[in-house]
Amino acid sequence: MLQYDVAVVGGGVAGLTAAIYTARAGKQTILVEKQERLGGRAMTHKKKGAYFNLGGHALYHGDALLTFRELGLQLPGGRPSVDGYGIWKGKLSPLPMGVKSLFTTPLLSWRGKMELGAWLAKLGKLDTQVYDKMSVREWIEGNVQDPMVRNLFYSLLRTASYVVAPDLQAAGPVLQQLKHALKGVLYLDRGWGAMVDELKQKALEQGVQIVTKNKVISVDHHEGKVRHVLCGDGMKIEANHIILATPPTVAHELVPHAEETALHTWKEQAVEVTAACLDVALRRLPEPKQQFVYGLDQTVFLSNQSRAAYLSEDGAQVITLLKYQGKEKDARRDLQELEETLDLVQPGWRNELVEKQYLPNITVCHDFMHLKRQENPGPAVPEIIGLYVAGEWAAHGELLVDAATASAKRSGPYSIYSRLKVRKGPRMSTESLYKSYRSALFSLAYRMLGSVMDAEDIVQEAFISYNQLPHPEDIRNERAFLYKIVTNRCLDLLRSSAKKRELYVGPWLPEPLIENMASETDPSLIVEQQESISTAYLLLLQQLNAVERAVFLLREIFHYSYDEIAEILGKSSANCRQIFRRAKGSIHFDPDQRPSISVAEAQIKDFVDSLLQGNTNKLLELLSENVVLYSDGGGKVRAAQIPVVGVHKVIQLHLNLLKMYEGQYVYSYLTVNGLPGIRIRLDHGVQFIYSFAFKNNRIETMYTVANPDKLRHIQLP
């Protein structure tokens, strides 16, 4: 008989995730999968050079993506545009997903456009939990007035969850899923099978023993405790903890006398969700603009995933079509409807067909958050000590793969939550935590990202995540837990936006942090070194990769121990120490080069006065001979797309601008990123925020941000 601390039954996403986390906790773990390949419904099949998933798959900005990033998965792929079309009465019309399409779409009346615009603006801040006990239909009919906007919401929520049961589905969880979706999704290169391969590799690295082609036939228990797993080939695995990452019906079948346990309730309350899926690989698209389509009056969806991900070795376009199924299912009729949809969107597609795959009735999930649920499944089976469940059906508010990873982390005594147990003494309220840690968390996120707005969003999401924990009272160290969430979400955002940064027009500069924002949003900046938020310092941090930046900041600025950093990042202390040493060696910053604040203020005022007077000699004294001007317009406003180098060029540029906009601007002095700066606002609304770096009491570098997207957070008269 084999002996392990933990046995995981099922090698899908939930099973692999659970195995990795238990192994990371230092426990001997074995995973048993009945099929030859791991992944379950996350497998990918390769046909004639094209990669076909088992159904439509996309990673949202939810638990799964954060979990995979925390585990160090690379997840190569891309984020598609949300611009698309809607099918209404057999015709295609632009879908109102952005400002331009919102006002040009013929689908909505003017009143409907105003209502949808208002919803898009406030949906991101919507507290969805208050709608957990309300059906989707009740929410839509009670909150949305315009009939076509209602149709649009039915379609969006259906697509976000795959569920066609508006009277049964709980509104809160799917609204939360829609919020994730509106932040963009990730399509994976070579399909989800590549993600499964990464998970398998992580499991092996953690020492997980993986057994395939062996079916578990029984999970034996005695006197209320699990004993062992029995496999079809006679192999017996003794374990104190067993995680069933299987469908609820299978879990029920494997456990003797399951009808006397919660497994019976979970099986009986489960409502399976299915879909018909047609995948096609086309040599080319007959209609290249029509790549993303929602059905508004029919339950279909189309997406060309090749527009964002590598899914063919010969350049074919891989399109996925879905028919969301309710109780009535007809394989032939569903295929006909999907092909008719493809005829409408890509007429002549049959002439370009390379290969296709039709799955008439694939299970999307074995249960979801609905109003007839008696209780949320798991993580533990209360009647049998040491028995746990995981899977997309064991959701506690999450949906689809987010539920799979979240339930995996909840399962087992060595879960991500268990490692943070158990504290003594009273637990701080979320409000108290917010007041205590919000400023420091913002400070970390802003230094990581160089974005005020993204930092604020991530900190807000961290507290929402904390508030949604099933047992927040079990968290031993709330500060470490919140830092872990913020750090890993920053890492996720940095990785996902890397390609966008590469395509950025002109120099990239961090969003300016203005004094009244710093004092109001981030009081800790008073304590921390001002240099660590200066524009020059933030640009130096950009030279580090995402993980190096996280380790460096947590150690250098926030004074975390290497053990604490290791827990936050899921790495060893020795590795974190090495990363910090490497990062420290890459950062060469001499704060002694900066004059005192009062001297810097005087020099900047002299600079402005000399410009206005045209005093070139004085400007030559104030500016370094090799002064550099970086202008960040982001392609949105007129700005130099390469650095302007040399004192004469910089002076001449500013004199020319003063002449061009004579009488059309106002300026003011303010503190930018902890140091004196300037704000210039033109009459037509464009504004420029200047910050400076000094050397030998001269201005050596000038940074000006004019990209309006980076200045939206600034509320100044």
N, C-alpha and C positions, 0 to 999 in steps of 0.2 A: 504494500500500500504506500502510495506517495503521500508526503506530508507537506503542507504549505500553510502559511498564515491566512492567505486569502485565495479563494477560487472564484474566478469570474466565468460565468456561463454566457457565451455569446460574444462574437467578435465584430460587432458593428461599431458605430461611432461611440455609443454609450459604453459598451464593454471595453473598448480600447482606452477610452478616457478614464474610466474607473480603474482599470489595471495600472495605468501610468501613475495616477495619483496615489494609489496604495503602495506601489513600489517606491515612489519618491519619498514616502514616509518611512522607508526602510524595512518594509515587510515583504517576505517571500510571497510572490504572487504567481499564479498560473492562470492562463486564459484558455478556455476550450471552445472551439468553433466547429460546428458540424460540417460546414462546407470547406472546400479546398482553399478558397480565397477568403480573405477578411473583408469587412466593409459592409456586409448586408446590402441594404438599398443604396448605399453610397458607392457601390462598385461602378466602374466605367468599362464599357466594352469598346474595343477598337475594331472597326469594320471598314475595309478599303481605305485605310489611312485616316478615317474620321473617328473622333472620340465621342461616344454616345453614353450619357449618363442613364441611370434607371429612373427616368422621370426628370422633370424640370428641377434644377438645383441652383440656389444662389445663397451666399452668405450675407446675412444682414448685420447691422451694427448692434448685435446682441451678445448673449452669453457665449455662444459658440466661437465667434470670431475673437472675442477677448480671451477665451480659454486657450485657443490654438496659438494666439500670439504669446500668451504667457508661457506656454510650453515650448516656444521657440520654433514653431512651424514657419516655413518661409512663405507658403501659399502664393506662389507666383500666379498672376492673373491681372485682371483689369476691372475698372468700374465703368459700366456703360452709362451713357447719357439717359436721363429720364424722359427726354422728348419722345413722344410717341403719338399713336392714333387710337381712336375709339371706333368700334363698329356699332352703328345704330341704324336699324332698319335696312340692313344690307349695304350700307355705305360707310366709307372711311372718312373720318374728320379728325383734324388735329386735336389732340387731347390737351386740356388746359393745365399743364404741369409747371409752367413758368410764366413770368410776367408777359412776355410777348404772346405766347400761345393762349394765355388766359384772355387777353383782350381781342384776339383775332379769331378764336374758334367760333364756328357757327353753331356749336352744340348748345351753347348757353345764351339765355337772354341777358340783357344788361344787369338786371337784378340778380340773376344767377351768378354772373361773373363777380359781382360785388360780394355775394355771400360766400362763394368758394374762396375768393381772395382773402376774406376775413378768416375763414377756417384754416387756410394754409399758413396764415400768419400766427395763429394762436395754437395750432395743433401741437407744436413742439413743446409748449408749456402746459399742456392739458394734463391734469391729474386723472389718469385713466382708472385708478383703483376704485374710484367711487362708482364706476359702472360695472364692477365685477359681477354683480347680481342682476344685471339688466341684459336683456337679449339685444342682439345686433339690430333687429327690426325695431324694437322699442326705442333704442338710442337714436337711430336714424330718423324715424318718423316723429320723434319728440323733439329733436334738436335741429334738423335740417328742413328748411321751408321750401326751397325750390325743387320741383319734381325731378328735373334733370340732374341737379346736384345730388339728389338722393340716389339716382341711378349710378352716378359716378362713385359715390361712397360704397354702395353695395358691391360694385366691381372691384374697387381698391381693397376693401376688406376681404373679399372672396380671394383675390389674388395673394394677399399677404398670408392667408391661412389655409388655402385650398378647400375651405369648408363651404358647402352649399346648404346651410341650415340656419337662416337668419332668426328663426323663432327659438332655436335651441342654443345657439352659440352665445357664450358670454361676451359682452361688448368690451369690457375693460382690457382683457389680455390681447385681443386682436387690434384694438386701438393702439396699444403699446407697440405691437408689432408693426403697425403702419408708421408710427413715429420712427422706428428703426429703419423702415424701408425708405422713407423720405430723405434719409441721410445718405442714401446710395447703397448699392449692393456690390458684391464682389463675385465675378465669374472667374473660375479657376482654369488655368492652363492645363490641358490634358484631362479635364474633368475632375470629379470628386475622387476618382480612384487615386490620383496623385496625392490628395490630402490623406487618404487612407494609408498610402505607402509611407508618408511622413509620420503618421501616428504609430504605425507598426515599428518604424525605426526608433522612435522615441521610447516605445515600450521595451524593445530589445536593449536599448542603451541603459534603461533603468533595471535590467535584469529580469524582466517578465519572461516566464516560460510560456511559449505559445504552442498550442496543440491544435492542429486542424484535421479535417476529415474524421472526426470522432464525435459522435452524437451522445450528449448526456441523456440518460434515460430515467434518472431518479436523483432527487436530492433528499437524502435520508436525515431524519431528525429523531431525537429520543429525549423524553422528559423535558420537552420545551427548548431544546438546544439543537443546532445543526451538528451533524456528525461528519458526513462525507458526501461526495459526488460520485455517482456510479455511471460509467460510460458504456456504450454499446459493445465495445471490444473487451469488456471485463475490467478495464482499468478503474481503480478506486482511488479517489483523492480525498484524503482527510484534511479538513480545514475548520478552523474556529469561526471563520466568517466566509459566507458565500453570497455573491452578488449575482442576481439573475437579470442579465441584460437581454431579456427575451420579451416577446409579446405577452400580454397578460394571460391569454389562453394557454400558452406554452408553460409559463410559470405555474399556472394552476395544475397542469397535467404532471409536472415534474415532482410536485411536493405531495407526498401521501397525506390524506385527510385535509387537503387544502380547503375543502368546503367548510371546515371549522375555523378558518382563519380569514384575515382581511383580504387575502388573495381572491377569495370567492366574491366579495363585494366589488373589488376592483375589476374582476373579469365581467361581472354582470352589468356594471354601469358603463363599461367601455362602449364607445360608438366609433366604429372604424370609418376612416376617411379614405376614399379611393379616387383615382383619376384615370382617364384614358390619355395616353401620351404618344404623340407621333413626332419622331425626330427625322429630319432629312438633311442630307449633305448635298449642297448644290454647287456646281462649278462656278456659278456667278449668280448674282441677284438680278432678276428682271427689273425690279423696282428698288434701287439701292436706298432710297430715302425711307422706305416703309419696313422698318426692322423691329418695331416694338409696338404691340397692339393689344389693347384690352377689349374684351367683349362687354358692351354695356347692356344689351338686351338679350344676350346669350352667354352661357357660362364657358367662354373660351378665352384663351390667352396665347399670344405668340411672341417669341423673342429670338432674335438672331444673336446667340451668345458669342459668335465669332467676332462680333464688332468690338469685343473687349478682351477676349481670351483666345489663346492658341488651341484650336480644337481640330485641326486637320494638318496632315503633313504635306499636302499638295495644294494648300490654299483654298480648299473648299469652304463654303459658308455653312455652318451647322446651325440649323434652326430648330427650335423646340416649340411644339404646339401642345396645349393642354386642354382637355375637356373636363372641368370639375364636375364630378358625378354626385348626384344625390342618391336616393333610394332606387330610382329606376336606371338600369344600365342595359345597354344594347351595343355590343362590340361593333357590329356592322354599321349601325346608325351613327355611333360616335365617330368612327373612322370617316364616314361620309361627311359629317359636319366639320371635322378637322381639315379634310382635303378641300372642302368648299371654302373654308376660311383661307387656306393657302392660295386657292384660286383667286380670291378677292385681293389678297395682300401682295402676292407674287405671281401674277398671271403668266402662264407659260413655264411654270417651275418644273413640270415633268420633263421638259426638253433639256433641263440642266441637271437632272437627278443623277447623283453618283451612288448613293446608298440611302436606305431608310430603315427605321426600326419602329414598330408599332407595339405598344404595350396596352392592351385593351382594358385592363382592370388592375392597375398597380396600387398597392397599399401605400398611401402617403403617411399616415400615422394610425396607430391602433386605438387612440383615444385623444380627446382634446378637451379644452376647458369649456364645459357646457353646463346648463342650468339644472340638469337632472343628476349631476354628480352628488353622491352622498358625502364623499370625502376625497381629498387629494391623495393619490397613491404614494406610499413610501415616505421616506426612504427605507425604514425598517418595517418588517412584518412583525407586528407587536406580539403575536402569540408564540413566535419562534426566535429565541435569542440567536443572534449572529446571521440572520437571513435578511437580505436587502433586495430591493428592486431598482432598476434603472432603465431608462428608455424614453423615447419621445412621448409615450403615453403616461409616464409618471411625472406629469407636469404639475408645478405649483404656481402656475400663472404664465410660464413660458410657452412658446409654441415651437413645433417642428424640431430642427436640430438644436436650437437653443435649449429646448426641454431635455434633449438627450444629454447634452454636456452638463447642464445644471443638475439633473438628477444623478448623473454619474459622480459629480463632486459631492453631492449630498450622501451618497450611499457609502456604507462601510464605516467602521469606527476610526478610520485614518483619513477621513475626507478633509477637504480644504477647510471646512468649518470646524471639524473636530480638532485640528491642529491649533486652533485659536481658542480652545476651551481651557479651563472653566475659570472664570474670575470670581473673586470674593468681594463682597461689598456692594453698594448700590451702583446700578448702571446709570451712566449719564444719559439724559434724554437726547433725542436727535437735535432738538433746538439748542441744547447746551453744547453738544458736539460742534454744531454749525458755528456757534459764536466763538468757540475755543480754537477751532482748527481751520476754518474757511480761509482765513488770510494766509496762513502758512501753506496750505494746499494750493491756493492760487499762485503764490510765489513760486512754488515748485513747477507747476504746470506752465506758467508764463515763461520761465527760464528754459524749460524743455522745448516749448513750441515757438516762442517768439510771437504769439498771437494772444491778444487780450480776450477776444471773443471766444476762441476755442478753449482757452484756459478756464474762462467762466463757465462754459457749457460742461466741461469735463468735471469740474468741481461740483457743479449742481447735480450731475448724473451720479457722482460718487455717493452723495448723501441720499439720493433717491434709491440707489442700489442697497445702501446700508439699511434704509428704512423698510425695504422689501424683503430683507432676510427672514427666513422662516422662524429663526430663533436668535434674534440679535442679542438677547440677554446672555447668550453663551460666549460672546466675543470677549476674550481676555484683555486684548489691547486694542481699543478702538482707534487710537492714533496710528498704530502700525497697519491696521486693516485698511483705513482710509488712504494712507500713503500708498499702500499696495495697489488699491483700485486706481488711484489717480496716475501713478507711475506707469502702470501697464496700459491704461487707456491712452496715455500720451505716446507710448511706444507704438501702439496700434495705429494711432493717427499719423505718426511720423512715417511709418512704413507704407501706409496706404496712400499717402500724399507725395511719396518720393517721385513718382513719374510726373505728377503735376508740377512739382518744383522744377524738374528738368526742362519743362516746356514754358516756364515763366518768362515773360517778355521783359528784358532788361535786368538790372541788378535787383536782387531780392533783399529787402530790409525788414526787420521785425516791426510789428505794429507798435507805434509809440505809446508809452505809458505816461500819462500826464499826471502832474503833481496832485491835483485834487482827486484823481482816480487812485493814485498810489496811497494817499492818506486815508481814503474812504474804503477802498477795496483791499488794500494790503498794508495794514499798519506795521507788519513785521519788517517791512522794508526799512523802517527807521532804525531797527536794530542791526539788520544785515548790512554788509558792506555795500555802499552805493555803487561801487565799481561793478558788482555782480549783476546789476540790471542795466548798466550803460549799454548803449547801442554797440560800441566797440566790443565789449565783453560778450554780448549775446552773439555777435557775428563770429567771435572766436569759438564759441560753443558749437556753432554750426559746422566747424571742421571735424568735430567728433561724430562718430556714428551714434545711432539712437541709444544703444545700450551703454556705450562709454559715457555719453552725456548724462544718463540717469545715474550711473554709479558715481561719476564725478560730483554731480550736484548733491546727491544724498550724503556723500562723505564730506565734501569741501564746504558746502554752504549750510547743510542741515545737520551735519555732525552725527550721522548714523554710524553705528559700529558695522564692521564687515559682516558679522553674523546677521544683523538686522537687514542689511542690504541683500544678503543672500536669500533670506526668507521672502523679501519683497519681489525679487527677480527670479526666484527659482533656480539659483545657481549656488555653487559652493563658495564658502568664505574665501578660500585660497584664490579661486577664479576672480572673485570681485576685487580682491587686493591687487591682483595682477592687472586687471582692467583699469583700476584707478591709477596705478603707477604709470601705465601706458598713456592714459588720458592726461594725467598731470604733466607728463613730459611733452605733450603736444600743445599745451596752453602756455603761451608766453605773453604775460600781461604785466606791465609795470605801472602800478597805480601812482608811483611817485612822480611820473611824468605829468600828472594832471595838477594844475594850479589849484589853490583854494577856491571854494565856491564863490567867494566875493570877488576874487581876481578874475575868475572865468566870466562872471556876470559883467564885470567892467569891460573885459576884452570883447565880449559879444556886442555890448552896446556901442563900443568904439567901432566895431566892424560895421554895424548898421549905420551909424552916423557918418562914417567915412564913405560908405556906398552912396548914401543920399546926397552927400556933398561932392561926390566924384573925386575924393581925395585919394588918388592912386598911391602916393608916397606913404601915406598912413596905412593903407591896405597892405602894402609890401612889408611893412613892419609887423603887422598883425598875423599875416599868413606865412606858413612855412613855404620855402621855395618849391618843395615838391608836394604841396597840398593836393589832396584828391577829393573830388566831389562825386558822391554816389547819389543817383536820383532814382527813386522807385515810383514809377507811374503804372506799372503792371500792364501796360498796353491800353489802359483806360483813359489816361490823360497824357498830354504832351510832356515828355520828359526825355532826358538824355539816356539812350539805351546802352551806352558804355560809359565807364567812369571818365570824368574830365580830370586830367592830370596836369599840374603845373600852375604856379601862382598867376601868371599872366592870363592863361586861358580861363581860369576860374573867375578872376576879376572881370575880364571882358564879358564873360557870359552873364554875370549878374548886372553889369552896367547895361547890357543890351536888353535884359528882361525889364529893368526899371524903366527904360525908355519906351519899350513896347507897351507896358501896362501903366504908364504914367497916369496918375489920378484915378486908377481903377482898383486900388488895393488898400487894405489896412493891415497893420502888423501889431503884434503884441509879444511881450516876453513871458515865458512860462518855464516851468521845470519839466524836462522831458527825460524819462528814464533816469531820474535821480540827479540830473545835471542841468545847468541853464540851457535854454533853447529858445526858439522863435516860432511863432505861428504867423503865417501870411495868408490872408483870405482875399481872393479876387472878387470883384463885383458879381461875376456870373456864377459864384458858388464854389469854385475850385479852391482848395486850400492846400498849403504846404506846411509840414511840420519839420523844423530843422533841429538836429542835435549835432554835437561837436565832440571831437577828440583833440587833445592837446599834446604837444611835445616841446620841451624847452621853452615853455611860456608862449608858444605860438600855436595857432590853429593848424593842425596837421591834416585832419580829416573832417569833412562835412557830409552829413547824411540828411537827405530830404525825402520825406514820404509824401506822395501826392495821390497814390492809388486810393480812390474813394472807398473801396471795399475794406481798406485797412484803417479807415478813419471814421467809420460809422459809429464806433463806440464813444467818440469824443463829443461831449455835450458842452460846448463853450459858446458864449455870446458872440 
